[in-house]
């Protein structure tokens, strides 16, 4: 008489290996995944994280699986923007985090804070780009006049500049309330500085202080053309990690004044932050052309520097 073969028992080690394989596939294909599948990926990563100490405590040698786990985490980081965007229909990562029974440890369960880490990384990239811009402007202007403009002797301007640097550092680390305090201190010293006013307006917007935001924008609108106002605000939102909003504003700035090279320059920086090299290059090329036509040699030089930098990236292949 034939005997039925009992189904093979699935061990926790088998589960770990299956989860590693499934999670890697889900991460690298996250751009096409459903919101629910991406949510499940986050819980699968939690499960993997918990299985390792449990199985290793039983004496299992999981060195190969540890290597695979590093590859999975690398894939999640590389495709972080797709994962963050993919769960927005569910309320975003912030809503998913808040629905957990306990706040996730940012060190061991960092994938639940991908939105924060990706935004911080974008802010760091933008700050580095802006720092390069400042260096280019200094080299072009040259001499004592440029030094006095960037590092003025006036004590109020110097103090305001220090507050602005502190605010930018706070922004990089997501400390928006502290950044507002620093910028308000800078504003008290130099009340007409458009960079300070624009960044303050964007920060008040993101922190829900709409009346203060509207008052600052009205102040800027009284003093600057619409295209300049939108370009300044776009740069501020870009610094805060709001890349898509910055891009929208650069488009509006270009419509308000098609000859304004700043709108295309900032669009290029935004596309760089998104990792869209080709669109970044296209924007920088237009910025350089329009800056040349307007005798804006500083903007032209910076746009060309960014173009040269992108051309040197290993993944870029020129169009034949």
Rosetta blueprint (number, residue, H / E / L):
1 X L
2 X L
3 X L
4 X L
5 X L
6 X L
7 X L
8 X L
9 X L
10 X L
11 X L
12 X H
13 X H
14 X H
15 X H
16 X H
17 X H
18 X H
19 X H
20 X H
21 X H
22 X H
23 X H
24 X H
25 X H
26 X H
27 X H
28 X H
29 X L
30 X H
31 X H
32 X H
33 X L
34 X L
35 X H
36 X H
37 X H
38 X H
39 X H
40 X H
41 X H
42 X H
43 X H
44 X H
45 X H
46 X H
47 X H
48 X H
49 X H
50 X H
51 X H
52 X H
53 X H
54 X H
55 X H
56 X H
57 X H
58 X L
59 X L
60 X L
61 X L
62 X L
63 X H
64 X H
65 X H
66 X H
67 X H
68 X H
69 X H
70 X H
71 X H
72 X H
73 X H
74 X H
75 X H
76 X H
77 X H
78 X H
79 X L
80 X H
81 X H
82 X H
83 X H
84 X H
85 X H
86 X H
87 X L
88 X H
89 X H
90 X H
91 X L
92 X H
93 X H
94 X H
95 X H
96 X H
97 X H
98 X H
99 X L
100 X L
101 X L
102 X L
103 X L
104 X L
105 X L
106 X L
107 X L
108 X L
109 X L
110 X H
111 X H
112 X H
113 X H
114 X H
115 X H
116 X H
117 X H
118 X H
119 X H
120 X H
121 X H
122 X H
123 X H
124 X H
125 X H
126 X H
127 X H
128 X H
129 X H
130 X H
131 X H
132 X H
133 X H
134 X H
135 X H
136 X H
137 X H
138 X H
139 X H
140 X H
141 X H
142 X L
143 X H
144 X H
145 X H
146 X H
147 X H
148 X H
149 X H
150 X H
151 X L
152 X L
153 X L
154 X L
155 X H
156 X H
157 X H
158 X H
159 X H
160 X H
161 X H
162 X H
163 X H
164 X H
165 X H
166 X H
167 X H
168 X H
169 X H
170 X H
171 X H
172 X H
173 X L
174 X L
175 X L
176 X H
177 X H
178 X H
179 X H
180 X H
181 X H
182 X H
183 X H
184 X H
185 X H
186 X H
187 X H
188 X H
189 X H
190 X L
191 X L
192 X L
193 X L
194 X H
195 X H
196 X H
197 X H
198 X H
199 X H
200 X H
201 X H
202 X H
203 X H
204 X H
205 X H
206 X H
207 X L
208 X L
209 X L
210 X H
211 X H
212 X H
213 X H
214 X H
215 X H
216 X H
217 X H
218 X H
219 X H
220 X H
221 X H
222 X H
223 X H
224 X L
225 X L
226 X H
227 X H
228 X H
229 X H
230 X H
231 X H
232 X H
233 X H
234 X H
235 X H
236 X H
237 X H
238 X H
239 X H
240 X L
241 X L
242 X L
243 X H
244 X H
245 X H
246 X H
247 X H
248 X H
249 X H
250 X H
251 X H
252 X H
253 X H
254 X H
255 X H
256 X H
257 X L
258 X L
259 X L
260 X L
261 X H
262 X H
263 X H
264 X H
265 X H
266 X H
267 X H
268 X H
269 X H
270 X H
271 X H
272 X H
273 X H
274 X H
275 X L
276 X L
277 X H
278 X H
279 X H
280 X H
281 X H
282 X H
283 X H
284 X H
285 X H
286 X H
287 X H
288 X H
289 X H
290 X H
291 X H
292 X H
293 X H
294 X L
295 X L
296 X L
297 X H
298 X H
299 X H
300 X H
301 X H
302 X H
303 X H
304 X H
305 X H
306 X H
307 X H
308 X H
309 X H
310 X H
311 X H
312 X L
313 X L
314 X L
315 X L
316 X L
317 X L
318 X L
319 X L
320 X L
